Amino acid sequence: MKITVIPHADDIHSDTLSHKTVVVIDVFRASSSIVTALSHGASAIIPAGTVSEARQCAKEGMLLGGERFGKRLDGFDLCNSPQDYAAPLVRGKTIVMTTTNGTRTLLKAAKGADVIIGCFLNASACVRFIRQLKHDAVLLCAGTRGDFSLEDGIAAGCLIDLLLSDGQTVQANDLGLVLHQGYLSVKDHLLTHLCRSASGDRLMKRGLARDLEDCLVMDRYDVVPRWKNGRIHSFRLPD
Ligand SMILES: O=C(O)[C@H](CS(=O)(=O)O)OP(=O)(O)O
């Protein structure tokens, strides 16, 4: 199986995603919040590209979630902290969500054969999904405003490590190889290392240390959020 890691959302070349399983990785914080929401009973997430599209799309009974540049949006029910999406409020709800990098990256992933959302919180579940589909995979790091983000890359390295762990032949691109080594060197101290990344540092300075902790738990949840027909639903893997 071939694994291609793409460093950020503005580095997708035509046809890279076709016929592939695409994993959209935005550890801080959109992927982690989406995984948390579906694990806590949200019925679906509708990703929106802009704040005004999100507002237009939200029908009665739906929740609005997201941020711009990390800040809460006027009139939105939820921001982008995983703990917002762990609240009883989300149970049974459809959430229209727009974030600075994560939902934008997701919308760019549309050409993938299957598009799922991954992070540390559901790493093993994502790997089971990739294995079952048996397609080559693209690990699409969201990054931050057109730049690579360390935490997304280290999560990609983590997925590669899990894919390798049952002895399967996995051929990663050069970026994937280096991120795999990067993951191995920090995996026992993720918080210590990833709070120094640009996004980690930004969240720390905003007093959101709790978000970092919540995003860096390995395999807290077993759901695979899958984007299909404009909505993200929880996909349960057959045993
Ligand atoms: O709120 C976040 O964590 C980020 C915004 S920023 O890059 O920190 O300004 O959004 P996301 O789309 O989850 O990367």
The ligand as a Gaussian input file, in Angstrom:
#p B3LYP/6-31G(d) Opt

LIG

0 1
 O       -9.185000      27.130000      16.142000
 C       -8.207000      26.516000      15.718000
 O       -7.642000      25.690000      16.416000
 C       -7.686000      26.763000      14.315000
 C       -7.580000      28.231000      14.071000
 S       -6.006000      28.869000      14.184000
 O       -5.196000      28.261000      13.127000
 O       -5.492000      28.543000      15.529000
 O       -6.153000      30.324000      14.004000
 O       -8.583000      26.268000      13.357000
 P       -8.505000      24.830000      12.700000
 O       -9.351000      24.894000      11.458000
 O       -9.096000      23.868000      13.688000
 O       -7.057000      24.546000      12.417000

